[in-house]
Amino acid sequence: MTRRHQQIAEELRRAIADGTHPVGSELPSESELALAHGVSRGTLRQAFGTLQSEGLIGSRQGARRTVLSTTPSQSFTELRSFAQWARAGDRTPGGLVLRSHRAKATEAQAAQLQLVPGETVLHILRLRTLDGEAALLERTVYAVWAAAAVEALPDDCESVTQSLYETAGVVMSHGEHHLDAVAAGTTDARELGVRRGSPLLRVRRTTTTAEGRPVETSDDRYRPGSVVFTVRNSVQANPLVRTAAD
């Protein structure tokens, strides 16, 4: 059952998205919003906390909350899966395995996964969707110790990260990400619905357990218009965030 602060957060989220509260504007005061929604300030502050964690609003002592963005974001200082990020923004994530096979690791894959060159790894080609629309194509290589658990998951598994934790106790704790641009190849064009040669945003990532044991390395290619990566600067930090495209 949805709790009251979650309902309020969703109402405010919609009001921000539709321009009722544009970027740079101040939200009504705590007392005004508490009265309007018939809740205590404590409940309202829980809703504010949700929106702040998504990067939608900011606050400073003695001032009203200010709208910072119209779309929920994921900071890359926090490791979250694509499905977790999508659900946090009230989007519906989807996934479908298009191809799966085991093969010998290349030297580069072996180095990334801390394996001996030639060891067996699992290759997965997976299409990810947002609200039923193609969003990115993942080419993921799993270390052999995690392969059986990955292969046991349904092809349309919504969140591999969560499912591996629930079924095999695998906790992905650390990630390294490299961003660049590439031209869409034949497979990219077919699955993402773009022209061959179209520019795609690529995120190459390697994920490890808390002990530093590599689980996977992946080449993720985003369809144009599906997400936006943004850097928000301050004197304290410069986090990179992922947001849904307008």
VENSULGI-V148337 format. One record per backbone hydrogen bond with DSSP energy under -1.0 kcal/mol. NH is the residue of the N-H (numbers start at 1). CO is the residue of the C=O. E is the energy in kcal/mol with one decimal. If there is no record, write none. Layout:
nh = {NH/NH}
co = {CO/CO}
e = {E/E}
This chain:
nh = {7/8/9/10/11/12/13/14/15/16/17/18/20/21/24/25/27/33/34/35/36/37/39/44/45/46/47/48/49/50/51/52/53/54/55/56/58/63/66/67/68/69/73/74/76/78/85/86/87/88/90/91/94/96/97/98/99/101/103/105/110/111/112/113/115/118/119/121/122/123/124/125/126/127/128/129/130/131/133/135/136/137/138/139/140/141/142/143/146/150/151/152/153/157/163/164/165/166/167/168/169/170/173/174/176/178/180/182/184/189/190/191/192/193/194/197/198/200/202/203/204/205/206/207/208/209/212/215/216/217/218/219/220/221/222/223/226/228/230/232/234/241/242/243/245}
co = {3/4/5/6/7/8/9/10/11/12/13/14/15/15/67/22/65/29/30/31/32/33/34/40/41/42/43/44/45/46/47/48/49/50/52/51/66/60/58/25/56/56/54/242/240/75/81/82/83/84/87/86/129/127/155/125/125/123/121/119/106/107/108/109/110/105/116/103/142/101/140/99/138/96/136/94/133/92/130/128/128/221/126/219/124/217/122/215/143/146/147/148/150/154/159/160/161/162/163/164/165/164/208/208/206/204/202/200/198/185/186/187/188/189/189/184/195/182/180/220/178/218/176/216/174/213/209/207/207/141/205/139/203/137/201/135/223/243/241/239/237/230/74/228/226}
e = {-1.8/-2.4/-2.2/-2.1/-2.2/-2.6/-2.4/-2.3/-2.0/-2.1/-2.3/-2.4/-1.3/-1.6/-2.8/-2.2/-3.0/-2.5/-2.8/-2.0/-2.3/-2.1/-2.1/-1.9/-2.6/-1.4/-1.6/-2.5/-2.3/-1.7/-2.0/-2.6/-2.1/-1.1/-1.4/-2.2/-2.4/-2.0/-2.2/-2.8/-3.2/-1.5/-2.8/-1.8/-3.3/-1.6/-2.4/-2.6/-2.5/-1.8/-2.0/-2.6/-1.8/-1.8/-1.7/-3.3/-1.4/-2.0/-2.2/-3.2/-2.7/-2.1/-2.2/-2.3/-3.1/-1.4/-2.4/-2.9/-2.2/-3.3/-2.9/-2.8/-2.6/-2.6/-3.1/-2.2/-2.6/-3.1/-2.0/-3.0/-1.5/-2.3/-3.3/-1.8/-2.6/-3.1/-2.8/-2.1/-1.8/-1.8/-2.8/-1.4/-1.4/-1.8/-2.2/-2.8/-1.5/-2.3/-2.7/-2.0/-1.1/-1.7/-2.1/-2.0/-2.0/-2.4/-2.2/-2.3/-2.6/-2.7/-2.1/-2.5/-2.5/-1.0/-1.3/-2.4/-2.1/-3.2/-3.2/-2.8/-3.1/-2.1/-1.7/-2.1/-2.6/-2.0/-1.9/-3.1/-1.3/-2.0/-3.0/-1.9/-2.4/-2.5/-3.0/-3.4/-1.9/-3.7/-3.0/-1.8/-1.1/-3.4/-2.0/-3.5/-1.6}
